[in-house]
Amino acid sequence: MITHSLLAFVGLGGLVGLMEKMYDETLHFMLIFTLGYGSHLLFDMMTVDRVPLGYPFSRRECVVPLGAQMRLKDGDFATEAT
């Protein structure tokens, strides 16, 4: 749960940003991290399971506003292909 929250996204992003400044700014670790982690959260918000973005402060689950029939299911071919 905590890894699918904005708190983890911002906290880990800060650590990645520090690593980038300490080692090599030309590799763009922060950009890669933001795109990868952010897209993972976005796709998880399209699934049936949903994502608690406000965790640990709120357990309310967030979703991308799609119809219930359009939600992706774990283990489904369309989900895995996406």
Secondary structure, 3 states (H helix, E strand, C coil): CHHHCHHHHHHHHHHHHHHHHHCCHHHCHHHHHHHHHHHHHHHHCCECCCECCCCCCCCCCECCCCCHHHCECCCCHHHHHC
